[in-house]
Amino acid sequence: MAAPKLKAFYVGLGALAVVGGGAIYLASAGAGGAARAVPIAAMAGDTAAMPGYVLGSDSAPVRVDEYADFQCPYCGRFAVVTMPDVVERLIRTGRVRWRFHDRPLEGHAKSLPAHQAAACAGEQGKFWEMHDQLYYNQNAWVEARNTEKKLREYAQKIALDLPGYDACVRSNRYLSRLMASARRASEQGINSTPTFVIGTTKVENAIGYDQLKAVIDSLSPPKKS
C-alpha cells in the first residue's frame, strides 16, 4: 500500500526540480567543490511549512538553516567532520541557533525511508540521535539490501520504543510533511544539498568549520567594548 504513495512523492520531487530551476543559484565547483557565499533576498521564515529540528538558544544572535538529504554524501561529510565543531563552539556557546530542514532529493531512492525514520525518532524526542546514526553509518544503510531493517537497528540502538517506531514508519504519516518541506525549499531556490541559509547569505556544499564561522562572524552583531 505504501508503494503508490512513494511513487507520487518522487514524481512530485521531479516537478519541483523543474519549477525551482530558475531560482537563485550559488556558483561552485560542483556538488563536492569549493563553496562560496552569496547574498540573497530575505527568505521567508515559514516554520509552519518547514518546521525543521532545532538546536540552540532562542536568544542566539545568528540563525542558520540547514537543508539536507540523509543519502547525500556531502551532507554526511558535513555532519561527521564539521557539525561536531559547530555544536561545541557555536551552538553550545549561544552564538547560533541551528535548524535542520528535510530536503530529500529526487534520484536518491533510499533517502525517503531515512527521513521518515528520523521523523519517527523525532516523535520520541530523538531526532538528533537518529540524525547521527544515519550520517555516521550512511554507507551501511545506503548499501544495505534491506534498508528498512537497517534503519530499525538504529532505532533500537538509540532506545526508541520499537512498536511505536514501527507503527509510525508503516503509517507513512510524515510523507506529506516531507513533500511540503521539499516543495517549499525548491520554491526558495534550494535544489541541492547541503545548503545553508545564514541570515541573507546562502552557502552551498559541505563547507568546513572555518568557512562557516567566517560567514557567521560577518553577520554577528559587533561586540560591545
C-alpha angles and dihedrals in degrees: 000000000000095000098078090049092052091047090052090049093056093043087055092050090053090055091049091055090057095045093048096047095098096049126109110295130197112226114229142149091268137286092317099028133108113294131215131194122243130187116247136180115278110281120228111256093221100162090162090067094036108021095168126180120287137216122180143031125316087227096056109128095223128051121202122192115198120197110197146163118217092219094049109108093208090053087051092051091051092048094050102036106029110020096070089060091045091054095046100039105029111020102038091043090058097245098112139036108204125203123188117207125195110242106170110186130221111254096033098107095186098042098087096056088050093051090048090050090052092048091050090050087050089059086065094044095258106104094125093049089054090043089060094045091052095049099038091049097034098130092049098056096035091054095039118114090220106037095174090056090051092049090051089055088058090048088055092046092057090047100248120168095261099204089053092046092049092050091050094051094046092051095056085212094154095052095096092047091051089050091050091049092051092046094048092048091050091050087057093051098260106137103141134054140270098027122165125199112199111180103304095339123098122202125184129197133036098297123187127254095259092052092048093047091050090058092045091049090052090056099040119105113255116265116253114247 
